[in-house]
Amino acid sequence: MLDKIKKFYEEKYKILMIITMLFVLFSIGVLVYSKVTTGEFIKKDVSLKGGLLITVSTDKTYEPTELAKNIGAELGVSVNARGLRTVSGENIGYTIEIEKLENSSSAIPAIGKVMGIQLGAKDYTVEESSSALGESFFQSTLKTIGLAFLFMSIVVFFYFRLPIPSLAVILAGFSDLIGTLAIMNLFDIRLSTAGVAALLMLIGYSVDSDILLSARVLKRTEGTVMERIYSSVKTGLTMQATAIIALAVMWLVTPAELLKQIAALLIIGLTLDIFNTWVQNVGILRLYTERREVKSR
């Protein structure tokens, strides 16, 4: 069975590479569709968009989607709700995000009405963020990600001094980022300030595996190209699997929603990186080395 997989991987690498490229185009299409239909490439929570973040303490159980729908109908605005649980799984409350509410004082009575409880001052906390501040932070985030790619490109090109392999590393990182954003839209995961940190971390993670691959294939001379690829696959997959498992444990045990989002986005991105590194980047490097060998003859 393993021999058949290796044979398919070695012989059909061009087809596999094209599939990863098509997924990148699909991801771009998802983001463009979101922009056309909602005015935003990615859905943002109140920390980036502005609004109210209300945390309600209660041991009653509600379905978050239904709770958000009912509160939104009561207030006439967009609402998102998430449950809060302890490590043992005990329900301790809900966080309710309310966007662009003109009269913020109406939020607590509406929440209490929908939840069927009397909310005293000790039963909830309210955080309000300005839409202008959130938009400013989001624009700064885009600039930061752009600068991260720019400096990463400079370092990669300086190290390899070869345009095509260097661009392949950048393309893999770009594919990880775009694919993660597209999946966030498809599963209605809203980007928060914690999510921004996760995306920046993802860029670093993705470059690690791609540089490992490119360095072994291009800098080393022992063995064939495929032997050097398999050597890097063994090391790289071990690194990626270890990181994914650790993040999965964090996602399962932490009660903090911000940590859950960081873990979830990194798991998505690292899973995509497995394909973008060991299929997409490998395909580009194989084409590059094959053409270089032909020219040298």
C-alpha positions in Angstrom: 0.0 0.0 0.0 2.8 2.4 1.0 4.6 1.6 -2.3 1.5 2.5 -4.3 1.2 5.8 -2.5 4.8 6.6 -3.1 4.5 5.7 -6.8 1.4 7.9 -7.2 3.1 10.7 -5.3 6.2 10.5 -7.5 4.5 10.0 -10.9 1.5 12.2 -10.5 3.1 15.2 -8.8 2.1 17.6 -11.6 -1.6 16.7 -11.2 -1.3 17.0 -7.4 0.4 20.4 -7.7 -2.4 21.6 -10.0 -5.0 20.5 -7.5 -3.3 22.7 -4.8 -3.2 25.6 -7.2 -6.9 25.2 -8.0 -7.6 25.3 -4.2 -5.8 28.6 -4.0 -7.9 30.0 -6.8 -11.0 28.6 -5.1 -10.0 30.3 -1.8 -9.4 33.6 -3.6 -12.9 33.2 -5.2 -14.4 32.7 -1.7 -12.8 35.9 -0.4 -13.9 37.9 -3.5 -17.5 36.6 -3.2 -17.5 37.6 0.5 -16.3 41.1 -0.5 -19.0 41.4 -3.2 -21.8 40.2 -1.0 -20.9 41.6 2.4 -18.4 44.4 1.6 -15.6 42.6 3.5 -13.1 40.0 2.5 -13.2 38.4 6.0 -15.8 38.5 8.7 -14.6 40.4 11.8 -15.7 40.3 15.4 -16.4 43.4 17.5 -12.7 43.8 18.5 -11.9 44.7 14.8 -15.3 45.9 13.6 -16.5 47.9 16.7 -19.5 47.2 18.9 -20.3 45.7 22.3 -18.9 42.5 23.8 -21.1 41.5 26.7 -20.2 38.5 28.9 -23.1 37.1 30.9 -22.6 34.7 33.8 -25.2 32.0 34.1 -25.4 28.2 34.6 -28.4 28.0 32.3 -27.9 26.3 28.9 -28.8 27.8 25.6 -28.0 27.0 22.0 -25.6 29.8 21.0 -26.8 30.2 17.4 -30.5 30.3 18.5 -29.6 32.7 21.3 -27.8 35.1 18.9 -30.7 34.9 16.4 -33.3 35.8 19.1 -31.2 38.7 20.6 -30.5 40.0 17.1 -34.3 40.0 16.3 -35.0 41.8 19.6 -32.4 44.5 18.9 -32.6 44.6 15.1 -28.8 44.2 14.6 -26.3 41.5 13.9 -25.4 39.4 17.0 -23.0 36.5 17.6 -22.9 34.4 20.7 -20.5 31.8 22.1 -20.7 29.6 25.2 -18.1 29.8 28.0 -17.1 26.5 29.8 -14.7 25.4 32.4 -12.0 22.8 31.7 -14.3 20.2 33.1 -17.1 21.2 30.6 -19.3 23.0 33.1 -21.3 25.9 31.5 -20.5 29.3 33.2 -21.9 31.8 30.8 -21.9 33.3 27.3 -20.1 36.0 25.4 -22.5 38.1 23.2 -21.1 40.3 20.4 -23.4 43.1 19.2 -22.4 45.2 16.2 -23.2 48.9 15.7 -26.0 49.4 18.3 -27.1 53.0 18.5 -28.6 52.7 22.0 -26.2 50.5 24.0 -28.4 50.8 27.1 -31.0 48.6 25.4 -28.7 45.6 25.1 -28.8 44.3 28.7 -32.7 44.4 28.9 -33.0 42.6 25.6 -30.5 39.9 26.5 -32.2 39.4 29.9 -35.5 39.1 28.1 -34.3 36.5 25.6 -32.4 34.5 28.2 -35.3 34.7 30.7 -33.2 35.9 33.6 -32.9 39.1 35.6 -29.4 40.5 35.0 -27.9 42.3 37.9 -24.7 44.4 37.9 -22.7 41.4 39.0 -24.1 39.1 36.3 -22.5 40.7 33.3 -19.6 42.8 32.0 -19.7 45.1 29.0 -16.8 46.1 26.7 -17.3 48.6 24.0 -14.9 49.2 21.1 -15.1 52.0 18.6 -15.7 51.1 14.9 -13.0 53.7 13.9 -10.5 52.2 16.3 -11.3 48.6 15.1 -11.0 49.7 11.5 -7.7 51.4 12.2 -6.4 48.3 13.9 -7.5 46.1 11.0 -5.7 48.4 8.5 -2.6 48.2 10.6 -3.0 44.4 10.6 -3.1 44.3 6.8 0.1 46.4 6.6 1.8 44.2 9.2 1.0 41.0 7.2 2.2 42.8 4.0 5.5 43.8 5.7 5.9 40.3 7.1 5.6 38.8 3.6 8.0 41.5 2.2 10.8 40.9 4.7 10.2 37.2 4.5 10.7 37.4 0.7 13.9 39.4 1.1 15.4 36.9 3.6 14.3 33.8 1.5 15.7 35.3 -1.7 18.9 36.4 0.0 19.4 32.8 1.3 18.7 30.9 -1.9 19.5 33.6 -4.5 17.3 31.7 -6.9 14.0 33.4 -8.1 11.8 30.3 -8.7 12.6 28.3 -5.5 12.3 31.6 -3.5 8.9 32.4 -5.1 7.8 28.8 -4.3 8.4 29.4 -0.6 6.5 32.7 -0.7 3.6 31.1 -2.7 3.3 28.3 -0.1 3.0 30.8 2.7 0.5 32.9 0.7 -1.5 29.7 0.0 -1.7 28.8 3.7 -2.9 32.3 4.6 -5.5 32.6 1.8 -6.8 29.1 2.4 -7.2 29.7 6.1 -9.1 32.9 5.5 -11.4 31.2 3.0 -12.1 28.3 5.4 -12.9 30.9 8.1 -15.5 32.5 5.9 -17.0 29.1 4.9 -17.4 28.1 8.6 -18.4 31.6 9.8 -15.3 32.0 12.0 -15.0 35.7 12.8 -11.5 37.2 12.8 -10.5 38.8 16.2 -7.3 40.4 17.5 -6.3 36.9 18.7 -6.9 35.6 15.2 -4.6 38.2 13.8 -1.8 37.0 16.0 -2.5 33.4 14.9 -2.2 34.4 11.2 1.1 36.1 11.8 2.3 32.9 13.6 1.1 30.9 10.7 3.4 32.7 8.3 6.4 31.8 10.4 5.3 28.2 10.7 4.7 27.8 7.0 8.1 29.3 6.1 9.9 26.8 8.4 8.8 23.7 6.6 9.3 25.2 3.1 12.8 26.4 3.9 13.6 23.0 5.3 12.5 21.4 2.0 14.2 23.9 -0.3 17.4 23.8 1.6 17.7 20.1 1.5 16.8 19.8 -2.1 18.9 22.7 -3.4 21.8 23.0 -1.0 22.6 19.3 -0.6 24.2 17.0 -3.2 24.0 13.6 -1.7 21.4 11.2 -3.1 18.8 11.8 -5.7 16.3 14.7 -5.6 13.5 12.3 -4.4 15.7 10.9 -1.7 16.4 14.5 -0.4 12.6 15.2 -0.6 11.7 12.1 1.4 14.3 13.1 4.0 12.8 16.5 4.4 9.2 15.0 4.4 10.1 12.8 7.4 11.5 15.7 9.4 8.9 18.3 8.3 5.9 16.1 8.8 7.1 15.2 12.3 7.4 18.9 13.1 3.9 19.7 11.7 2.2 16.8 13.3 3.7 17.6 16.7 2.5 21.2 16.4 -1.0 20.2 15.3 -1.4 17.7 18.2 -0.3 20.2 20.7 -2.7 22.8 19.3 -5.5 20.3 19.3 -4.9 19.6 23.0 -5.0 23.3 23.7 -8.2 23.7 21.7 -9.9 20.9 23.6 -8.9 21.8 27.2 -8.8 25.6 27.3 -12.0 27.4 28.3 -10.7 30.7 26.8 -12.3 31.6 23.5 -9.3 33.6 22.3 -7.0 30.7 22.8 -9.5 28.4 21.1 -9.5 30.7 18.0 -5.7 30.8 17.9 -5.5 27.0 18.1 -8.2 26.5 15.5 -6.7 28.9 13.0 -3.2 27.4 13.4 -4.6 23.8 13.1 -6.3 24.8 9.8 -3.3 26.6 8.5 -0.8 23.9 9.4 -3.0 21.2 7.8 -3.1 23.3 4.6 0.7 23.7 4.9 1.1 19.9 4.7 -0.3 20.0 1.2 1.2 23.3 0.1 4.7 22.3 1.2 4.8 18.6 0.3 2.7 18.7 -2.8 2.7 22.3 -4.2 6.3 23.3 -3.3 7.7 19.8 -4.0 6.1 19.9 -7.5 7.6 23.3 -8.3 11.1 22.2 -7.0 11.0 19.0 -9.0 10.1 20.9 -12.2 12.9 23.4 -11.5 15.5 20.8 -10.8 14.5 18.7 -13.8 14.8 21.7 -16.1 18.1 22.7 -14.6 19.5 19.2 -15.2 18.4 19.3 -18.8 20.1 22.6 -19.4 23.3 21.4 -17.8 23.6 18.4 -20.1 
